[in-house]
Amino acid sequence: MKYLEQAYNIDPSYITSFDNVLKIMELDEAIKKTPDDYRLYVQRGDLKNVPEYDMFTQDRQGITSDYYGAIDDYTKALELNPKAYEVYEKRGDAWAECGYKRCIGCKLERTEQENANVIKDYELAIKYTGGNDNLFEKLGDRYATTAPEKSLKYYNMVSNQYPKYENKLPEINKYVLFISSLDFSLLQ
């Protein structure tokens, strides 16, 4: 605790991270007392499922960023309460962040299995909750370069945000293939 205070005095922009560390410590203790409360795992997972780095904010919350830890917490929450359907989207969000390296010139190191886990969790979230525009868009983005037809299916489920593209699939396929063929590493 003393070291957290010293670090805060050196750079106060880490205040959210310090608060999150303290909350995680409190949740660790609460989980020891009531290990069957799925909500505690969800709360702890939410504190771990934060960006490592966000260039648009002054607050550096990434100290608690632990996507695999969040996935473990969300998985435990689903084991304890299989009807906590909203957790599938949260776990999918954590899977979606796995493998990123936040530095110039670093490449994505996400595995095919991690990609499959993102899609699986988002599809389960839609299956059990009926979905929402944000979730449809996330799943559309996932399929954009690998399965444009599925991508369009989910984009078309977003209410009044995208025009309906069913008759334009050949043109869109050409566009997606062109974009996916570009070598973005030259920009780094």
C-alpha positions as CSV (number, residue, x, y, z in Angstrom):
1,M,0.0,0.0,0.0
2,K,2.8,2.3,0.8
3,Y,4.3,1.8,-2.6
4,L,1.0,2.6,-4.3
5,E,0.9,5.9,-2.5
6,Q,4.4,6.7,-3.5
7,A,3.8,5.9,-7.1
8,Y,0.6,8.0,-7.1
9,N,2.6,10.9,-5.7
10,I,5.1,10.6,-8.5
11,D,2.5,10.3,-11.3
12,P,-1.2,11.0,-10.4
13,S,-2.4,10.0,-13.8
14,Y,-2.4,6.4,-12.6
15,I,-5.2,7.1,-10.1
16,T,-7.7,4.7,-11.8
17,S,-5.1,1.9,-11.9
18,F,-4.5,2.4,-8.2
19,D,-8.2,2.3,-7.4
20,N,-8.6,-0.8,-9.6
21,V,-5.7,-2.5,-7.8
22,L,-7.3,-1.8,-4.4
23,K,-10.7,-3.0,-5.7
24,I,-9.1,-6.2,-7.0
25,M,-7.5,-6.8,-3.6
26,E,-10.9,-6.3,-2.0
27,L,-12.6,-8.7,-4.4
28,D,-9.9,-11.3,-3.8
29,E,-10.8,-11.2,-0.1
30,A,-14.5,-11.3,-0.8
31,I,-14.0,-14.3,-3.1
32,K,-12.2,-16.1,-0.3
33,K,-15.2,-15.6,1.9
34,T,-17.9,-16.3,-0.7
35,P,-16.4,-18.3,-3.5
36,D,-19.7,-19.2,-5.0
37,D,-20.8,-15.7,-5.8
38,Y,-20.4,-15.4,-9.6
39,R,-20.9,-11.6,-9.5
40,L,-17.6,-11.2,-7.6
41,Y,-15.8,-12.9,-10.5
42,V,-17.6,-10.8,-13.1
43,Q,-16.6,-7.6,-11.2
44,R,-12.9,-8.7,-10.9
45,G,-12.9,-9.7,-14.5
46,D,-14.2,-6.3,-15.5
47,L,-11.3,-4.6,-13.6
48,K,-8.8,-6.8,-15.5
49,N,-10.5,-6.4,-18.9
50,V,-9.2,-2.8,-19.4
51,P,-7.0,-1.5,-22.2
52,E,-3.2,-1.8,-21.6
53,Y,-2.8,1.6,-23.1
54,D,-5.2,4.3,-24.4
55,M,-3.6,7.1,-26.3
56,F,-6.7,9.3,-25.9
57,T,-6.9,9.4,-22.2
58,Q,-4.6,10.9,-19.6
59,D,-5.4,8.2,-17.1
60,R,-3.3,5.2,-17.3
61,Q,-5.4,2.3,-16.2
62,G,-3.5,-0.5,-17.8
63,I,-1.7,-1.6,-14.7
64,T,-4.6,-4.0,-14.0
65,S,-4.9,-5.1,-17.6
66,D,-4.9,-8.9,-17.6
67,Y,-7.0,-10.3,-20.4
68,Y,-6.3,-13.9,-19.6
69,G,-7.1,-13.3,-15.9
70,A,-10.4,-11.7,-17.0
71,I,-11.2,-14.7,-19.2
72,D,-10.5,-17.0,-16.2
73,D,-12.8,-14.9,-14.0
74,Y,-15.6,-14.8,-16.6
75,T,-15.3,-18.5,-17.2
76,K,-15.6,-19.2,-13.4
77,A,-18.6,-16.9,-13.3
78,L,-20.3,-18.9,-16.1
79,E,-19.5,-22.1,-14.3
80,L,-21.2,-20.8,-11.2
81,N,-24.1,-19.3,-13.1
82,P,-24.6,-20.6,-16.6
83,K,-27.5,-18.2,-17.1
84,A,-25.2,-15.1,-16.7
85,Y,-25.5,-14.7,-20.5
86,E,-24.1,-11.1,-20.6
87,V,-20.8,-12.5,-19.5
88,Y,-20.3,-14.2,-22.9
89,E,-19.9,-10.8,-24.5
90,K,-17.5,-9.6,-21.8
91,R,-15.4,-12.8,-22.2
92,G,-15.5,-12.3,-26.0
93,D,-14.2,-8.8,-25.6
94,A,-11.3,-10.1,-23.5
95,W,-10.5,-12.7,-26.1
96,A,-10.6,-10.0,-28.7
97,E,-7.8,-8.1,-26.9
98,C,-5.5,-11.1,-26.4
99,G,-2.3,-11.2,-28.5
100,Y,-2.0,-7.4,-29.1
101,K,1.3,-5.8,-28.4
102,R,1.0,-2.1,-27.7
103,C,4.1,-0.8,-29.3
104,I,5.2,0.7,-32.6
105,G,6.3,-2.1,-35.0
106,C,4.8,-4.9,-32.9
107,K,2.7,-7.4,-34.7
108,L,-0.6,-9.1,-33.6
109,E,0.2,-12.3,-31.9
110,R,-3.3,-13.7,-31.5
111,T,-3.8,-17.3,-32.2
112,E,-6.4,-18.9,-34.4
113,Q,-7.9,-20.4,-31.3
114,E,-8.2,-17.0,-29.6
115,N,-10.0,-15.7,-32.8
116,A,-12.3,-18.7,-32.7
117,N,-13.0,-18.0,-29.0
118,V,-14.0,-14.4,-29.7
119,I,-16.5,-15.5,-32.4
120,K,-17.9,-18.4,-30.2
121,D,-18.5,-16.1,-27.2
122,Y,-20.1,-13.4,-29.3
123,E,-22.3,-15.9,-31.0
124,L,-23.3,-17.4,-27.7
125,A,-24.1,-13.9,-26.4
126,I,-26.4,-13.3,-29.4
127,K,-28.0,-16.8,-29.0
128,Y,-28.8,-16.3,-25.3
129,T,-29.6,-12.6,-25.2
130,G,-30.9,-11.9,-28.6
131,G,-28.0,-9.5,-29.2
132,N,-27.7,-5.8,-29.5
133,D,-26.4,-3.4,-32.2
134,N,-22.9,-3.2,-30.6
135,L,-22.6,-7.0,-30.4
136,F,-23.8,-7.4,-34.1
137,E,-21.2,-4.9,-35.2
138,K,-18.4,-6.5,-33.2
139,L,-19.2,-9.9,-34.8
140,G,-19.5,-8.3,-38.2
141,D,-16.0,-6.8,-37.7
142,R,-14.7,-10.3,-36.7
143,Y,-15.9,-11.8,-40.0
144,A,-15.0,-8.9,-42.2
145,T,-11.8,-10.4,-43.7
146,T,-12.5,-14.1,-43.3
147,A,-16.2,-14.5,-44.2
148,P,-17.7,-11.4,-45.8
149,E,-21.1,-13.0,-46.2
150,K,-21.4,-13.6,-42.4
151,S,-20.0,-10.1,-41.8
152,L,-22.8,-8.6,-43.9
153,K,-25.4,-10.8,-42.1
154,Y,-24.4,-9.2,-38.8
155,Y,-23.9,-5.7,-40.1
156,N,-27.4,-6.0,-41.6
157,M,-28.8,-6.8,-38.1
158,V,-27.6,-3.4,-36.8
159,S,-30.7,-1.2,-36.6
160,N,-30.7,1.7,-39.1
161,Q,-26.9,2.1,-39.0
162,Y,-25.8,0.4,-42.2
163,P,-27.6,0.3,-45.5
164,K,-28.8,-3.1,-46.6
165,Y,-26.1,-4.7,-48.8
166,E,-27.6,-8.0,-49.8
167,N,-27.5,-7.2,-53.6
168,K,-24.0,-5.7,-53.4
169,L,-22.1,-8.7,-52.1
170,P,-19.8,-9.2,-55.2
171,E,-18.6,-5.5,-55.0
172,I,-18.1,-5.8,-51.2
173,N,-16.2,-9.0,-51.6
174,K,-13.8,-7.3,-54.0
175,Y,-13.4,-4.4,-51.6
176,V,-12.7,-6.7,-48.6
177,L,-10.2,-8.7,-50.6
178,F,-8.4,-5.6,-51.7
179,I,-8.2,-4.2,-48.1
180,S,-7.0,-7.5,-46.7
181,S,-4.3,-7.8,-49.3
182,L,-2.7,-4.4,-48.4
183,D,0.6,-4.6,-46.5
184,F,0.0,-2.3,-43.5
185,S,3.4,-3.1,-42.0
186,L,4.8,-0.5,-44.4
187,L,3.0,2.2,-42.3
188,Q,4.8,1.3,-39.1
